[in-house]
């Protein structure tokens, strides 16, 4: 293909567009496309009524018993000190140890936020919680079971 007047002599020639393809190549490409779609049925369009009929009712998850132990996860027992938040409880974990140097019994406690899916725990309950992925900025524990209810 000769170079155009506006282009320098050393520039490569442009590719031929689809309109400039020979008729034999066009016919071959359309036949290949027809063969690939020949065995298929056209997709049926769903109407809104048909889509609504296909949807199944959502079942609520059944309550399952708490496992005896969750392998590879920390587990704690503590007392619920707050259940004011929705689906969240604050659990106080008490640790009783003797001091290394003075041998006096020292009581320490820490508070953990735990996820309570069914709002089952209330203040004063003794609960079992297990470590889980971060559920929020402060919530990394999940309620396994309520061991004793508060009176």
N, C-alpha and C positions, 0 to 999 in steps of 0.2 A: 504494500500500500504506500503510495507516495506521500511524502511529508507535506503538510499544508503550508501555505505561505506564512501564516502567523506563528507556526512552530519552527524552532531551529531544526536543522537537518539531522542532529544527533539524537532526537527524542524517539522513544519507542512508539510503535503504532498502537492505537487503542484497540481493545477487544471488540469483536463484532457483537452487536446487540442481538436480542432474541428475534427481532424483526428481520435481521440479515441472515439468519440461519437458513441453510438449504431446506427445501420442502421435505426431503426424505428424513432428516433428523427430527423435524417437527412431528411428522407422522409417527415415528418410532416412539417418541416420548409420550404422545397421547395414548398410544396403544398400551404401553407399560402402565400408565396410570389407570386405564380402564380395566386391565387384568387384576390389578391389586385391589380394586373395589368391587369386582364382579361377584365374589362369593359372599359379600356382606349384605345384611339387610339394612335399610336406612334406619337411623335412630328415631324411635317414636317420641314425640313430644308429650311430656306429662302435663296434664291439666292440674289446676289447683285442687280440684276435688279428688283426683286420683292420688295426688301426693299426700293429701290429708288422710286418705283411707289407708295408705301404706304405713304411716307412723304408728308405732306400737306404744301402748301406755308404759310409762316409766315406773318400775317397781322400786319401793323403798328398800334400802339395804337391811337385811336381817341382822339383829344383834348376835354377834358370835362371842363365845367365851374367850376370856383373856388367855394367852398362851402361858405356860408355866415359866418359860424363859425365852428371851429373844437373843439368839446367838450374836455375839460381836457388838452388843449395845449395852451401855451402862443402864442400871436399873436402880431406882431409889424408892424408899418408903418415907412418907412424911404426912404432915397435918395441913389441911387446907386452911389458910388464913384469910383468903378473899375469893369470892366467886361473883363479884359485882359485874365483871366484864362478860360480854357475850362469847360463849365457847372458849373461855380462858379462865384458868384458876391459878392462884398463887399458892405454892406449896412450900412450907417451911421444913427444911431437912435439918435435924438435930444430930450433932456429932459429939460424943462424949469420949474424951481421951485423957490420958494422964500426961502431965507436963514432963518433957524430957529431963530437965535439970532438977526441978523441985518435987516431982512425983505427985503433984496435986491434981485432982480431977478437974479438968477444964471443959466447960460446955460451950460449944460453938454452934452457930446455926447459919444457914444460908437460905435465901428465898429463890425459888425457880418458878418461872411461868410455864404452864403446861396447857396443851390443847385439850379441851373437853368437848367433844363433838356434840353430845346430846345434853349438855348442861346437867349431868347426873350428880356431880359432887356439890356439896354445900359446905359452909364454914364449920370446922370442927371434925370433918370426916378424915379418917386415916386412909390414904390412897397409895397406890403403886403406880409409879410413872416410869417411862422408858425414854431413852435418848432417841431423837429423830432428826431429820433434816431441818434446817432453819425454816420456820413457818412465818416468822416476822423478825423484827429487830431484836426482840428480847425472848422470843418463844422458840426453844429448841427441844422441848420435851412434850410427850403425849401421854394422856391418861390411859392406863391399862385397865385398872379396876378399882372399885371402891371396896376396901377391906372391911372397915367398920363405919357405920353411919353414926353421926353425932346424935346425942339425946336431946 
